[in-house]
Amino acid sequence: MSEVSCTNVHKLFGTVTAVNDLSLQIRAGEILALLGPSGCGKTTVLRMIAGFEQPSQGTIQIGDQLVATSKRSLPPEQRQVGMVFQHHALFPHLDVAANIGFGLRRSAAVRRSRVHDLLELAGLSGMEHRMPHQLSGGQQQRVALARALAPSPAVLLLDEPFSNLDADLRITLRAQVRTMLKQLGTTALFVTHDQEEALYMGDRVAVMREGQLEQVCPPSDLFLAPASRFIAEFIGVANFLPATICAGCIKTELGSLTQRVDLRPGTSVDLVVRPDDLELQPDAQGNAQIADRVFRGGDYLYEVELDSKQRLRCLCNHIHDYPPNTRVRIRLTPGHALAWFPEPAEPHP
């Protein structure tokens, strides 16, 4: 297991800044999910760690080895890095066992033993003589993962490896892949634009925006303590509810929330309220009206309009089926401290 350290890394493509002063550490044995919208620079970070791109400034270190500076960059084959891409890139003329063992420079007996172990770990036992075209998409991706793990790389880099698979298969495969990586204690960087995938796969999640890191933390902290308004909006569904600081509480249109905030009483803030922080009940004398709803299988996501014209999104179990224009009462029931934003300021839990 090796750590990966990126220190003050910049990457320019001509006059375009793709990565701006990024400092990031992947701990030994950790799965770090790198999340962000398209074009934010996350794949460029992965390519610099892999050796496909050279930083314009800063350093990259894998374990004790300095692998890249603005003046010197080791080629990918000298970095002990494994890669898993969106496309499986299996050799079509080689069977499963030969694909997995392709990069192993060991004796035949040791190679057979290593391939056998990885076949078992990947749930591919009995498929060693199948050709790639005889495998499902999920099986092909597990072969690609086993092939990348075969040489025991210092770090494994995964570039949106499930993006070409259907939704059900993605859910199944990500669980299998996470289990494999944890059983082997592999240090891994998992790049994705899928929030749910990042929250599931990552021991920590690093969120990028426009070439810069916004926050690196455990998945739950992205919801409970977002470091910026962008994080609060980007991760999940967020309502921003105007509020006023009072002594020992926060006053909102939906009532007061007991929460101490170190701001002068009377200060205006925005509370970050998630749909499951709200409770909705039909009430002819209520304080809101349903404007729209989306059926999501297990629940409805309602959009309600308060008497102030403020709109909020609220979750209800699927058995509560209320049509638009229904008068309802909305209550604030988070059960935990809410993040907040002054005008303007960074949020605090």
C-alpha positions in Angstrom: 0.0 0.0 0.0 1.3 3.5 -0.9 0.2 7.0 -0.4 -0.3 9.4 -3.2 0.5 13.1 -2.7 -0.2 15.9 -5.1 1.2 19.2 -3.9 0.4 22.6 -5.4 -0.4 21.0 -8.8 -1.3 23.2 -11.7 -2.1 22.0 -15.3 -2.4 24.4 -18.2 -3.5 23.5 -21.7 -2.3 26.5 -23.6 -4.0 29.4 -21.9 -6.7 27.2 -20.3 -6.2 26.3 -16.6 -7.5 22.7 -16.2 -6.2 22.2 -12.6 -5.4 25.1 -10.3 -3.2 24.7 -7.2 -4.4 21.3 -6.2 -3.0 19.7 -3.1 -4.5 16.2 -2.4 -3.4 13.1 -0.5 -4.7 9.6 -1.0 -4.0 7.6 2.2 -2.5 4.1 2.0 -5.3 1.6 1.6 -7.9 4.3 1.1 -10.5 4.6 -1.7 -10.7 8.3 -2.5 -13.6 9.2 -4.8 -12.9 12.3 -6.9 -16.3 13.9 -7.8 -17.3 16.8 -9.9 -19.2 18.0 -12.9 -17.9 17.5 -16.5 -15.0 19.6 -17.3 -13.9 20.3 -13.7 -10.5 18.8 -14.1 -10.9 15.5 -12.3 -9.8 13.2 -15.2 -6.8 15.5 -15.8 -5.8 14.9 -12.1 -6.0 11.1 -12.7 -4.0 11.4 -16.0 -1.3 13.3 -14.2 -1.0 10.7 -11.5 -1.0 8.0 -14.1 1.8 9.7 -16.1 -0.2 10.5 -19.2 0.0 14.2 -18.5 2.8 16.3 -16.9 2.0 19.0 -14.3 2.8 22.5 -15.4 3.7 23.2 -11.7 3.8 21.3 -8.5 4.8 17.7 -7.6 3.2 14.3 -7.5 4.6 11.5 -5.3 3.6 7.8 -5.1 4.9 6.2 -1.9 8.5 7.4 -1.5 9.0 8.1 -5.2 8.7 11.5 -6.7 7.1 10.7 -10.0 6.3 14.1 -11.5 7.4 17.7 -11.4 7.1 20.5 -14.0 10.5 19.5 -15.3 10.6 15.7 -15.0 7.9 13.0 -15.3 8.3 9.2 -15.0 6.5 7.3 -17.8 3.4 5.3 -16.7 5.1 2.0 -16.8 7.6 3.1 -14.1 5.0 4.3 -11.6 3.5 1.0 -10.4 0.0 2.3 -11.3 -2.9 0.2 -12.4 -5.7 1.7 -14.6 -9.3 0.8 -15.2 -11.1 2.8 -17.9 -14.7 3.4 -19.0 -14.1 1.0 -21.8 -12.9 -2.5 -20.8 -10.1 -2.5 -23.4 -9.7 -6.3 -23.2 -7.7 -8.2 -25.8 -10.4 -9.8 -27.9 -8.1 -12.7 -29.1 -7.1 -13.7 -25.5 -9.3 -15.6 -23.0 -10.0 -14.4 -19.5 -7.0 -16.0 -17.9 -4.6 -14.6 -20.5 -6.1 -11.1 -20.2 -5.7 -11.1 -16.5 -2.1 -12.5 -16.6 -1.0 -10.3 -19.6 1.1 -7.8 -17.6 2.6 -10.3 -15.2 6.4 -10.8 -15.7 6.8 -13.9 -13.5 7.2 -17.6 -13.9 4.4 -19.6 -15.4 3.6 -21.2 -12.0 3.5 -17.9 -10.1 1.4 -16.3 -12.9 -1.1 -19.2 -12.9 -1.4 -18.9 -9.1 -1.9 -15.1 -9.2 -4.5 -15.4 -12.0 -6.3 -18.2 -10.1 -6.5 -16.0 -6.9 -7.9 -13.0 -8.8 -10.4 -15.1 -10.7 -11.8 -16.2 -7.3 -11.7 -12.7 -5.8 -13.5 -11.3 -8.9 -16.1 -14.0 -8.9 -14.9 -15.3 -12.2 -13.9 -18.9 -11.3 -14.8 -21.3 -14.1 -14.7 -18.5 -16.7 -10.9 -18.5 -17.3 -11.2 -20.0 -20.8 -14.0 -17.8 -22.0 -13.3 -15.1 -24.6 -14.3 -11.5 -24.0 -17.2 -11.6 -26.4 -18.7 -14.4 -24.3 -18.9 -12.3 -21.2 -21.5 -9.7 -20.0 -20.5 -6.1 -19.6 -20.1 -6.5 -15.8 -18.0 -9.6 -16.2 -15.8 -7.8 -18.7 -15.3 -5.0 -16.3 -14.3 -7.4 -13.5 -11.7 -9.0 -15.9 -10.4 -5.5 -16.6 -10.2 -4.8 -12.8 -8.4 -8.1 -12.1 -5.9 -7.4 -14.9 -5.1 -4.0 -13.4 -4.7 -5.6 -9.9 -2.6 -8.5 -11.1 0.8 -6.8 -10.9 0.0 -5.6 -7.3 0.1 -1.9 -8.3 1.0 0.8 -5.7 -2.2 2.6 -6.6 -5.2 1.8 -8.7 -6.8 4.5 -10.8 -10.4 4.0 -12.0 -11.8 6.5 -14.6 -15.6 6.3 -14.4 -15.5 2.5 -14.8 -19.2 1.9 -14.6 -20.5 4.6 -16.8 -21.2 2.3 -19.8 -23.3 -0.2 -17.7 -27.0 -0.1 -17.0 -28.2 1.2 -13.6 -28.9 -2.2 -11.9 -25.5 -3.6 -13.0 -23.7 -0.5 -11.8 -25.2 -1.0 -8.3 -24.2 -4.7 -8.2 -20.7 -4.1 -9.7 -19.7 -1.2 -7.5 -20.4 -3.4 -4.4 -18.2 -6.2 -5.8 -15.4 -3.8 -6.8 -15.4 -2.0 -3.4 -15.2 -5.4 -1.6 -12.3 -6.5 -3.8 -10.3 -3.3 -3.2 -10.9 -3.5 0.5 -9.9 -7.2 0.7 -6.7 -6.4 -1.1 -6.1 -3.2 0.9 -5.6 -1.3 -2.4 -4.9 2.4 -2.5 -7.4 3.7 -5.1 -8.5 6.9 -6.8 -12.1 6.5 -8.2 -13.1 9.3 -10.6 -16.8 9.8 -11.3 -19.4 12.5 -11.9 -22.1 10.3 -10.3 -22.8 11.5 -6.8 -24.4 8.3 -5.5 -21.4 6.3 -6.8 -18.9 8.6 -5.2 -20.7 8.5 -1.8 -20.8 4.7 -1.9 -17.3 4.0 -3.1 -15.3 6.6 -1.3 -13.8 6.3 2.2 -13.5 10.0 1.6 -14.8 12.2 -1.3 -13.0 15.0 -2.9 -15.2 17.5 -4.8 -13.7 19.6 -7.6 -15.1 22.6 -9.3 -13.5 24.5 -12.2 -10.0 23.0 -11.6 -10.0 23.5 -7.8 -10.8 21.3 -4.8 -13.8 22.5 -2.9 -13.9 19.9 -0.1 -12.3 16.6 0.9 -14.1 14.7 3.7 -16.1 11.6 4.6 -19.3 11.3 2.5 -21.6 12.2 5.3 -19.9 15.6 5.9 -20.8 16.7 2.4 -24.4 16.7 3.6 -24.0 17.8 7.2 -21.2 20.3 6.8 -20.8 21.5 3.2 -17.8 23.7 2.7 -19.4 25.9 0.1 -22.8 26.8 -1.3 -21.7 25.0 -4.4 -21.2 21.8 -2.4 -24.6 22.1 -0.8 -26.3 22.6 -4.2 -24.2 19.9 -6.0 -24.6 17.1 -3.5 -28.2 15.8 -3.3 -31.1 18.2 -3.3 -30.9 21.3 -1.2 -33.4 24.0 -0.2 -32.1 27.4 1.0 -34.5 28.7 3.6 -34.1 32.4 4.7 -33.7 32.7 8.5 -32.8 35.1 11.2 -30.4 34.4 14.1 -32.0 34.8 17.6 -30.6 34.0 21.1 -30.1 30.3 21.1 -32.3 29.6 18.0 -32.8 30.3 14.3 -36.1 31.8 13.3 -37.7 30.8 10.0 -41.0 31.1 8.2 -41.6 27.5 9.3 -40.9 28.2 13.0 -37.9 28.3 15.2 -35.1 25.8 15.2 -33.1 25.3 18.4 -29.5 25.8 17.3 -26.8 28.0 18.7 -25.0 30.1 16.0 -22.1 32.4 16.8 -23.6 35.4 15.0 -25.1 38.6 16.2 -28.9 38.3 16.8 -30.8 39.7 13.9 -28.3 38.5 11.3 -29.9 37.0 8.2 -28.7 33.6 7.0 -29.8 30.9 4.6 -30.4 27.5 6.1 -29.5 24.4 4.0 -32.6 22.3 4.3 -32.7 18.8 2.7 -36.1 17.4 1.5 -36.0 14.8 4.3 -35.6 17.6 6.9 -39.2 18.6 6.2 -42.5 17.0 7.2 -45.6 17.5 4.9 -49.2 16.9 6.0 -52.5 17.8 4.2 -54.1 20.7 6.0 -56.7 23.0 4.5 -55.4 25.8 6.8 -51.8 25.0 6.1 -48.9 27.3 5.3 -48.1 25.9 1.8 -49.6 24.4 -1.4 -48.2 21.6 -3.6 -46.9 23.0 -6.8 -45.5 19.9 -8.4 -44.5 16.3 -7.6 -42.2 13.6 -8.9 -42.8 9.9 -8.3 -39.5 8.2 -7.6 -40.6 4.7 -6.8 -40.1 4.6 -3.0 -41.2 8.2 -2.4 -42.6 11.3 -3.9 -40.5 14.5 -4.2 -43.0 17.3 -3.7 -42.3 20.9 -4.6 -44.4 23.2 -2.4 -44.9 26.9 -2.4 -45.1 28.7 1.0 -47.3 31.7 1.6 -44.2 33.9 1.1 -43.8 32.4 -2.5 -40.7 30.6 -1.3 -40.5 27.1 -2.9 -39.2 24.1 -1.1 -38.7 20.4 -2.0 -40.0 17.8 0.4 -39.9 14.0 0.5 -42.8 11.8 1.4 -43.3 8.0 1.4 -44.9 6.7 -1.8 -48.1 5.9 0.1 -48.7 9.6 0.6 -50.0 10.6 -2.9 -51.2 14.2 -2.9 -52.1 15.9 -6.2 -50.9 19.4 -7.1 -52.8 22.3 -5.6 -53.4 20.4 -2.3 -53.1 22.7 0.7 -50.5 21.3 3.2 -48.7 22.2 6.3 -44.9 22.1 6.2 -42.8 21.6 9.4 -39.1 21.8 9.8 -38.0 18.6 11.6 -34.3 17.9 10.8 -33.3 16.2 14.1 -29.8 17.6 13.7 -28.0 20.9 13.3 -28.3 22.5 9.9 -25.6 24.1 7.8 -26.1 27.8 7.2 -24.7 30.6 5.0 -24.5 34.2 6.0 -24.7 36.8 3.3 -22.1 36.1 2.0 -20.0 33.6 4.0 -19.0 30.0 4.2 -21.3 27.4 5.9 -21.0 26.0 9.3 -22.7 22.9 10.8 
